């Protein structure tokens, strides 16, 4: 029996070169897309999370605050990538629980200025000197004081969880690329600070697992001493490698700009930041409601113009910069809508967003503010799935 003939793979030939020799056609590989699949602009995630945090500051209703936490947790669960920095959400949740418990503990031990008639328990009260008036240790613990502390602590806990959602969803290194040139040095420091803790935790887990495999102790003071030195050594090596990479890529290189441009940049930036502070103070006070918003917008415009001019001093290139596409606009719009609706509801119906504690009233869930909070779920459906292949 003969060997069956194999079918040769057809070869693609292009034009004929010099001397009649055919030239092989080189396959044209597609250029990489401008933005990889499964990635959203990190600034959109931060604006969405900060908008939810702004909405949390407008209410003390525990039902609405719990709904905000649920919305952020669902978006994080569905759109969080599998990276070391994305695991920080659990740490922020634990920190929020700790803040809530500390707030309740302070209200129990140090008392509260909120009067109450429903006494839950009476602690031994310690006498304090006359100069410590207004502070007490122990005494009666009322249900009104604990409820007020619970509402206040839950609002701060919700704000921390919203910030944790931004840390879990936004890539810090890609956020650094999106910053203006004037904030590049500050952005590098923030990125190093944000990425150092997750890498430190990963090193500790890796070294403890290695010690367990070798049958050595990984807990207690002895285990901590044996694990701490390699972790610190690894952190130092990463810092040196980061400094070497930044130096090799020309970090710190500045361009020559005229003196007038430098002075204009400093005046716009400083004046704009002062305007933002004055406008924010005006919005938080009852007397500054008329001038607060115009001063805030004017200061914000001047600060942005100063940052734009300051970017000329630190020229740098961006490899495959992130686009601000339609999905980023939808994500930001959903967060801004939540903040706007709860701000309007706080002015029109303050009783539903701030349930009273004297006398104690059971909180109710207002329908249209709750429906506005549910708009924050939009990123879970429009944002790209990070688990999709690139």
Beta strands, then each sheet from edge to edge (+ up, - down):
strand 1: 13-16
strand 2: 22-24
strand 3: 119-126
strand 4: 137-142
sheet 1: 1+ 2-
sheet 2: 3+ 4-
end
